[in-house]
């Protein structure tokens, strides 16, 4: 095929899913001429699986994306049909916002944002090869022979990478939702020497809403209290007429149907080669792994306001079509449900992430970045978080600037990327609150305090957004200071209140801030005895209460971060030869050479590198023997 030059850009992003959309928008907003290439313009920011955004850890990532100047939070706030805060009975470190999306509005709104973005060109095309010169990526080649050149390239091919859909004994080459797969790009990456693995994910059947007997299920309404993913969305915009989800369960009949058909389940017959997600298993996997459980939760989730399709969350399957129908009809409320789309498993290629730097640039090819599910993660939020960082770093590379790295103590996005490049993953990686050692600092409510100023410095967050944040920050500080200086006297009203709350009565005066630290008392109750001159905004009140109530715990976590700071800042010289370091264990040498850590802190988290190895490495670097 004859090739021809089609244009020069600063940054090219391949793939317009959740990672690619964030990467392209970030690059363009940082002033770089950006090209976003996608196999299909109809699949921009599409949700081929769960029609939702957020949840534990994932919801915090969306807030972090928003605080840095990304788009996912703003986009879901335009397109949700239901919003719920999860884990409200627990502490702020594990509370999580989750939104049910209108998947079609979500995709349309994101595409519209991309189309309107200055410096950004959206174009349909299938990338088959990279332009690599002297181990530097400087462009891409599409299936039509068009050559696009750039200073940096970001790959976000996702589950399209040599995608294969599997339903029972049926297998065919396909991207998600029967879109076109990307085949030749994977083959080219292997030619370039990249190590690829096969992962698997899946999706359940969709059923016709009017064929569901909702009277047999439990309603799951949205919250009445206003909440948003974007810090810029006002409470007045909160949707009142939300659409509910519904809860039902599998039963022994369902489990019997699955067990008698396990011999036809691709994941057990050997047809499926890819490794599936441990934390989002198929129903057949759940039945085998949790054989003692009598039932499993199923959530019936509308896919949008103007569609009858309902997503049966929890019933992901690759069993044959007729078995899926029998299985669905065994569930209470779904006895007469009409299946609109059959569930399936999809296998795809991933780049084993030890081949990446913390900036998400590949070690093998300079100026080439990868993000999203092709790095081994699962979920729209994880993909978008990586896409944002890859887009930022591609833009910085185009400007000959140093890369931007988020620390584990700064963001869940930092935890995720560090986990991927330092520890690797042998299965689709999912963010969990338990993965973050500083999770009390990485809350959904304070993402703007952690990241807004960084986002503005990068050129992503507008001056208006920064000014909005500074006003909030000042209001929080002033109110905390006021409560720390306001002494409450043990008058009759206060003593009666404390008695009603089963809280210890006062023998002397007490600072309002100290009274707020009592677990049984909240901020709105404190205002009865220490009123403000004017009503403070909800987000200010929330932040005041959390910062005062958890002050001691937050301080301890911050001290832990400071203790680790020296190790995180201690750089490891790029030219170091681990084989020449006497005393290092053989396994440590092998792992250090594979991962190529950039700091002592990162080296200390590598599996197989123990504290004694770190001590030897630090002495070696300090003595300048390299």
Long-range contacts (C-beta under 8 A, 24 or more apart in sequence): 1-144, 1-145, 2-145, 3-141, 3-145, 3-146, 3-147, 4-145, 4-146, 4-147, 5-147, 5-149, 6-146, 6-147, 6-148, 7-35, 7-148, 7-149, 8-148, 8-149, 8-150, 9-33, 9-34, 9-35, 9-121, 9-148, 9-149, 9-150, 10-34, 10-150, 10-151, 10-152, 10-395, 10-398, 11-35, 11-150, 11-151, 11-152, 11-153, 11-154, 11-391, 11-394, 11-395, 11-398, 12-37, 12-139, 12-140, 12-148, 12-150, 12-152, 12-153, 12-154, 13-37, 13-153, 13-154, 13-156, 13-391, 13-394, 14-127, 14-140, 14-153, 14-154, 14-155, 14-156, 14-157, 14-185, 15-39, 15-155, 15-156, 15-157, 15-158, 15-160, 15-372, 16-41, 16-43, 16-44, 16-45, 16-114, 16-122, 16-156, 17-43, 17-45, 17-46, 17-156, 17-158, 17-372, 17-373, 17-383, 18-45, 18-72, 18-372, 18-380, 18-381, 18-383, 18-384, 18-387, 19-156, 19-158, 19-371, 19-372, 19-373, 19-383, 19-384, 19-386, 19-387, 19-390, 20-154, 20-156, 20-371, 20-372, 20-387, 21-45, 21-71, 21-110, 21-114, 21-384, 21-387, 22-65, 22-70, 22-71, 22-72, 22-384, 22-385, 22-387, 22-388, 22-391, 23-154, 23-156, 23-369, 23-371, 23-387, 23-388, 23-390, 23-391, 23-394, 24-114, 24-117, 24-120, 24-122, 24-154, 24-391, 25-70, 25-71, 25-113, 25-114, 25-117, 25-120, 25-391, 26-69, 26-70, 26-387, 26-388, 26-391, 26-392, 26-395, 26-460, 27-119, 27-120, 27-154, 27-391, 27-392, 27-394, 27-395, 27-398, 28-117, 28-118, 28-119, 28-120, 29-69, 29-117, 29-119, 29-459, 29-460, 30-392, 30-395, 30-396, 30-399, 30-458, 30-459, 30-460, 31-119, 31-395, 31-459, 32-119, 32-394, 32-395, 32-398, 32-399, 33-119, 33-121, 34-119, 34-120, 34-121, 35-121, 35-123, 35-148, 35-150, 36-114, 36-120, 36-121, 36-122, 36-123, 37-123, 37-124, 37-125, 37-127, 37-140, 37-142, 37-148, 38-122, 38-123, 38-124, 38-125, 39-124, 39-125, 39-126, 39-160, 39-175, 39-179, 39-180, 39-182, 40-124, 40-179, 40-180, 41-111, 41-122, 41-124, 43-107, 43-175, 43-177, 43-179, 44-107, 44-110, 44-111, 44-114, 44-122, 45-75, 45-106, 45-107, 45-110, 45-111, 46-103, 46-107, 46-176, 46-177, 47-101, 47-103, 47-106, 47-107, 47-380, 48-159, 48-176, 48-177, 48-179, 48-203, 49-176, 49-201, 49-203, 50-203, 50-301, 50-311, 50-313, 50-380, 51-100, 51-101, 51-102, 51-103, 51-106, 51-301, 51-302, 51-303, 51-304, 51-311, 52-98, 52-99, 52-100, 52-101, 52-301, 53-80, 53-98, 53-99, 53-101, 53-106, 53-229, 53-380, 53-381, 54-96, 54-97, 54-98, 54-99, 54-229, 54-381, 55-86, 55-96, 55-98, 56-86, 56-87, 56-94, 56-96, 56-432, 56-433, 57-96, 57-412, 57-431, 57-432, 57-433, 57-435, 57-436, 58-96, 58-379, 58-381, 58-382, 58-431, 59-86, 59-96, 59-97, 59-98, 59-229, 59-381, 59-444, 60-96, 60-412, 60-442, 60-443, 60-444, 60-447, 61-381, 61-382, 61-384, 61-385, 61-411, 61-412, 61-413, 61-416, 61-431, 62-97, 62-229, 62-381, 62-384, 63-97, 63-229, 63-231, 63-444, 63-447, 63-448, 64-385, 64-411, 64-412, 64-413, 64-447, 64-450, 64-451, 65-381, 65-384, 65-385, 65-388, 65-413, 66-229, 66-230, 66-231, 66-232, 66-447, 66-448, 67-231, 67-447, 67-448, 67-450, 67-451, 67-452, 67-455, 67-461, 68-388, 68-451, 68-452, 68-454, 68-455, 68-458, 68-460, 68-461, 69-455, 69-456, 69-458, 69-460, 69-461, 69-462, 69-465, 70-384, 70-388, 70-460, 71-110, 71-113, 72-229, 72-380, 72-381, 72-384, 73-228, 73-229, 73-230, 73-231, 73-233, 74-229, 74-230, 74-232, 74-233, 75-106, 75-109, 75-110, 75-113, 76-101, 76-106, 76-229, 77-228, 77-229, 77-230, 77-233, 77-237, 78-105, 78-106, 78-109, 79-105, 79-106, 79-109, 80-239, 81-239, 81-242, 81-243, 81-302, 81-304, 81-305, 82-221, 82-222, 82-242, 82-243, 82-244, 82-245, 83-222, 83-223, 83-227, 83-228, 83-238, 83-239, 83-242, 84-220, 84-222, 84-223, 85-223, 85-225, 85-227, 91-550, 92-443, 92-444, 92-445, 92-546, 92-550, 93-433, 93-439, 93-440, 93-442, 93-443, 94-433, 94-439, 95-443, 95-444, 95-445, 96-444, 97-227, 97-229, 97-444, 99-229, 100-222, 100-243, 100-245, 100-301, 100-302, 101-304, 102-303, 102-304, 102-305, 102-306, 103-303, 103-304, 104-303, 104-304, 104-306, 104-307, 105-304, 105-305, 126-180, 126-182, 127-182, 127-185, 128-184, 128-185, 128-188, 129-184, 129-185, 129-188, 130-188, 130-192, 130-365, 130-368, 132-192, 132-365, 132-368, 135-364, 135-365, 135-366, 136-365, 136-366, 136-367, 137-365, 137-366, 137-367, 137-368, 138-367, 143-184, 150-398, 151-367, 151-397, 151-398, 152-367, 152-368, 152-369, 152-394, 152-395, 152-397, 152-398, 153-367, 153-368, 153-369, 153-394, 154-369, 154-370, 154-371, 154-387, 154-390, 154-391, 154-394, 155-185, 155-368, 155-369, 155-370, 155-371, 155-374, 156-370, 156-371, 156-372, 156-374, 156-383, 156-387, 156-390, 157-182, 157-185, 157-186, 157-372, 157-374, 158-348, 158-372, 158-373, 158-374, 158-383, 159-201, 159-346, 159-348, 159-373, 160-348, 161-185, 161-186, 161-348, 161-349, 161-350, 161-374, 162-186, 162-187, 162-347, 162-348, 162-349, 163-346, 163-347, 163-348, 164-346, 164-347, 164-348, 165-344, 165-345, 165-346, 166-266, 166-271, 166-272, 166-318, 166-344, 166-345, 166-346, 166-347, 167-318, 167-319, 167-320, 167-321, 167-342, 167-343, 167-344, 167-345, 168-264, 168-266, 168-318, 168-319, 168-320, 168-321, 168-323, 169-264, 169-266, 169-271, 169-320, 170-320, 171-271, 174-346, 176-203, 176-346, 186-349, 189-349, 189-351, 192-364, 192-365, 193-364, 194-351, 194-355, 194-362, 194-364, 195-351, 195-352, 195-355, 196-349, 196-350, 196-351, 196-352, 197-275, 197-349, 197-350, 197-352, 197-376, 198-273, 198-274, 198-275, 198-347, 198-348, 198-349, 198-350, 199-274, 199-275, 199-276, 199-347, 199-348, 199-350, 199-373, 199-376, 199-427, 199-428, 200-267, 200-272, 200-273, 200-274, 200-275, 200-276, 200-277, 200-345, 200-346, 200-347, 200-348, 200-428, 201-276, 201-277, 201-280, 201-345, 201-346, 201-348, 201-373, 201-378, 201-428, 202-276, 202-282, 202-316, 202-317, 202-318, 202-343, 202-344, 202-345, 202-346, 203-316, 203-343, 203-344, 203-346, 204-283, 204-311, 204-312, 204-313, 204-314, 204-315, 204-316, 204-317, 204-343, 205-312, 205-315, 205-317, 205-324, 205-328, 205-339, 205-340, 205-341, 205-342, 205-343, 206-303, 206-309, 206-310, 206-311, 206-312, 206-339, 206-340, 206-341, 207-300, 207-309, 207-310, 207-312, 207-328, 207-334, 207-337, 207-338, 207-339, 207-340, 208-308, 208-309, 208-310, 208-337, 208-338, 208-339, 208-340, 209-302, 209-308, 209-309, 209-310, 210-308, 211-336, 211-337, 211-338, 212-246, 212-300, 212-310, 212-333, 212-334, 212-337, 213-333, 213-334, 213-335, 213-336, 214-246, 214-300, 214-333, 215-333, 216-248, 216-332, 216-333, 217-246, 217-247, 217-248, 217-300, 217-332, 217-333, 218-246, 218-247, 218-248, 219-244, 219-246, 219-247, 220-244, 220-245, 220-246, 220-247, 220-299, 226-538, 231-447, 231-448, 231-452, 231-465, 231-468, 231-469, 231-539, 232-465, 232-468, 235-537, 235-538, 243-302, 243-305, 245-299, 245-300, 245-301, 245-302, 246-299, 246-300, 246-333, 247-297, 247-298, 247-299, 247-300, 248-298, 248-300, 248-331, 248-332, 248-333, 248-334, 249-295, 249-296, 249-297, 249-298, 249-331, 249-332, 250-283, 250-295, 250-296, 250-298, 250-314, 250-315, 250-330, 250-331, 251-294, 251-295, 251-330, 251-331, 251-332, 252-294, 253-330, 254-327, 254-330, 254-331, 255-287, 257-323, 257-326, 257-327, 257-330, 258-283, 258-284, 258-287, 258-319, 258-323, 258-327, 259-287, 261-319, 261-320, 261-323, 262-288, 264-319, 264-320, 264-323, 265-318, 265-319, 266-318, 266-345, 267-318, 267-345, 272-318, 272-345, 272-347, 273-347, 274-347, 274-348, 275-426, 275-427, 275-428, 276-345, 276-427, 276-428, 277-378, 277-427, 277-428, 277-430, 278-427, 278-428, 278-430, 279-378, 279-430, 279-432, 280-316, 280-378, 280-428, 280-430, 281-316, 282-316, 282-317, 282-318, 282-345, 283-314, 283-315, 283-316, 283-317, 283-327, 284-317, 284-318, 284-319, 298-331, 300-333, 308-340, 309-340, 309-341, 315-343, 316-343, 317-343, 318-343, 318-344, 318-345, 319-343, 348-373, 348-374, 349-374, 350-374, 350-375, 350-376, 351-375, 351-376, 352-376, 352-424, 353-420, 353-421, 353-424, 353-425, 354-421, 354-424, 354-594, 354-595, 356-420, 356-421, 357-403, 357-421, 357-596, 357-598, 358-403, 358-405, 358-417, 358-418, 358-421, 358-598, 358-602, 359-389, 359-393, 359-403, 359-404, 359-405, 360-386, 360-389, 360-390, 360-393, 360-417, 361-393, 361-397, 361-403, 363-596, 367-394, 367-397, 369-393, 369-394, 373-428, 375-420, 376-420, 376-424, 376-425, 376-428, 376-429, 377-416, 377-420, 377-425, 377-428, 377-429, 377-430, 378-428, 378-429, 378-430, 379-430, 379-431, 381-431, 382-416, 382-429, 382-430, 382-431, 385-412, 385-413, 385-416, 386-413, 386-416, 386-417, 388-413, 389-413, 389-417, 392-458, 392-460, 404-458, 407-568, 408-436, 408-437, 408-438, 409-438, 409-441, 409-442, 409-561, 409-564, 410-442, 410-450, 410-451, 411-442, 411-447, 411-450, 411-451, 412-436, 412-442, 415-442, 418-602, 418-605, 421-595, 422-595, 422-597, 422-602, 422-605, 422-606, 423-605, 423-606, 423-607, 437-560, 438-557, 438-560, 438-561, 440-550, 440-553, 440-554, 440-557, 441-554, 441-557, 441-558, 441-561, 443-546, 445-539, 445-542, 445-543, 445-546, 446-543, 446-546, 448-472, 449-473, 449-543, 472-537, 472-539, 472-540, 472-543, 475-536, 475-537, 475-540, 476-540, 476-543, 476-544, 476-547, 479-532, 479-536, 479-540, 479-544, 480-513, 480-544, 480-547, 480-548, 482-512, 482-530, 482-532, 483-511, 483-512, 483-513, 483-516, 483-526, 483-530, 483-544, 483-548, 484-511, 484-512, 484-513, 485-511, 486-511, 486-512, 486-513, 486-530, 487-511, 487-512, 488-512, 488-515, 488-529, 488-530, 493-529, 494-529, 497-525, 497-528, 497-529, 501-525, 513-548, 516-545, 516-548, 516-549, 517-548, 517-549, 517-551, 519-549, 523-548, 564-601, 567-599, 567-600, 567-601, 567-604, 568-599, 568-600, 568-601, 568-602, 569-599, 569-601, 570-599, 570-600, 570-601, 570-618, 570-621, 571-598, 571-599, 572-597, 572-598, 572-599, 572-600, 572-603, 572-617, 572-621, 573-621, 573-626, 575-626, 576-621, 576-626, 577-626, 580-625, 581-616, 581-617, 581-620, 582-616, 583-616, 584-613, 584-616, 584-617, 585-610, 585-612, 585-613, 588-613, 592-617
